[in-house]
Amino acid sequence: MLNRRLHLKTIAAAAAIVSGSLISTLANAADTIKVGVLHSLSGTMAISETVLKDTVLMAIEEINAKGGVLGKKLEPVVVDPASNWPLFAEKAKQLLTQDKVAVTFGCWTSVSRKSVLPVFEELNGLLFYPVQYEGEELSKNVFYTGAAPNQQAIPAVDYLMSKDGGGAKRWVLLGTDYVYPRTTNKILRAYLKSKGVKDTDIDEKYTPFGHADYQTIVADIKKFSTGGKTAVVSTINGDSNVPFYKELGNAGLKAKDVPVVAFSVGEEELRGVDTKPLVGHLAAWNYFMSIKNPANDEFTKKWATYAKAKNIAGHKDKALTNDPMEATYIGIYMWKQAVEKAKTTDVDKVIAAMAGQTFKAPSGITSKMDEKNHHLHKSVFIGEVKADGQFNVVWKTPGPVKAKPWSPYIEGNDKKPDEPAKK
């Protein structure tokens, strides 16, 4: 009997230890907040997206060094959707259902964002999307920290039409064949027509992802430009930008003759290109590395130090920052502030707390998340390519511009609400 009692006590003690260790393990697991990182680290978009993964990791390291969020460390969960659009949706589902992330930072192309959108909406996840896009979307589950068309595409065309921008009369709309370039060009075509530009003075061209031979297209642009002062609006995405810009140089198509303004080419995409023949060509963004102010000095120094410490390819020797990196960085810090305001990572409470969040952005403005439409108020800059691959800012808006997710140049948009539907 005594032996039996001792045996039962031993079992009870062992059970208590196991139970205690299980509770302790669960408690330790709950001591971190998981953060999803959903960027292509291979395939055609890796040239642009890999650095955004590193930006997220840098911000997480900074935040953890200062005590984390709500007293918990952030734990990144990095996946590679490999420039494969259906795989983006699978990886998003994995992050939300298996890894149980509180938030995800990711996507570049609109087709990848469209692929994951139903997943985030169905599972009530939270996505921060850091790249300029075509608008025509508003989701409760997404915060758009890149530009809407009125914060990039429209101001760029206005500049090229102006005397300072060369007074363009004819337009080549050249893009990669997917939703962002096609929708942006639909908006731009309607905008140009509203300014009196004829259909015959607009040439629209598309190439597939990963396209490498731009000889015929550049020859066509050269021929088209003989009909009057011409500008090219480029929505080419990913590594196709390298052969396109090389071909511009080979063909001697200089900025003074036919200026090209790009919406997806920044400092990182020009890294692999001889930029001397491209001097004077343009990019429209909401941030450039060359902008001089204390917030940007701090941001660029932080990145250079981090890239060297982590031995990041390319950046360890020549650290570059760009617009989507800045938009990523702003998004992480605004999410952190919203979680601290809400005192929880609960998605609906964080969404409510995101309204009106501000952050002193490296662009030099205090960036604000709109109270209703899930988009940042952003300044617009137009920069000319310099021989060193940096940009000289030639034009900027007087201050931050409020995003218009629904372009007024698409019929019926005037009836659409300026805030996402509550689901």
Secondary structure, 3 states (H helix, E strand, C coil): CHHHHHHHHHHHHHHHHHHHHHHHHHHHHCCEEEEEEECCCCCCCHHHHHHHHHHHHHHHHHHHHCCCECCEEEEEEEECCCCCHHHHHHHHHHHHHCCCCCEEEECCCHHHHHHHHHHHHHCCCCEEECCCCCCCCCCCCEEECCCCHHHCHHHHHHHHHCCCCCCCCEEEEEEECCHHHHHHHHHHHHHHHHCCCCHHHEEEEEECCCCCCCHHHHHHHHHHHHHCCEEEEEECCHHHHHHHHHHHHHCCCCCCCCCEEECCCCCCCCCCCCCHHHCCCEEEECCCCCCCCHHHHHHHHHHHHHHHHCCCCCCCCCCCCCHHHHHHHHHHHHHHHHHHHHCCCCHHHHHHHHCCCEEECCCCCEEEECCCCCEEEECCEEEEECCCCCEEEEEECCCCECCCCCCCCCCCHHHCCCCCCCC
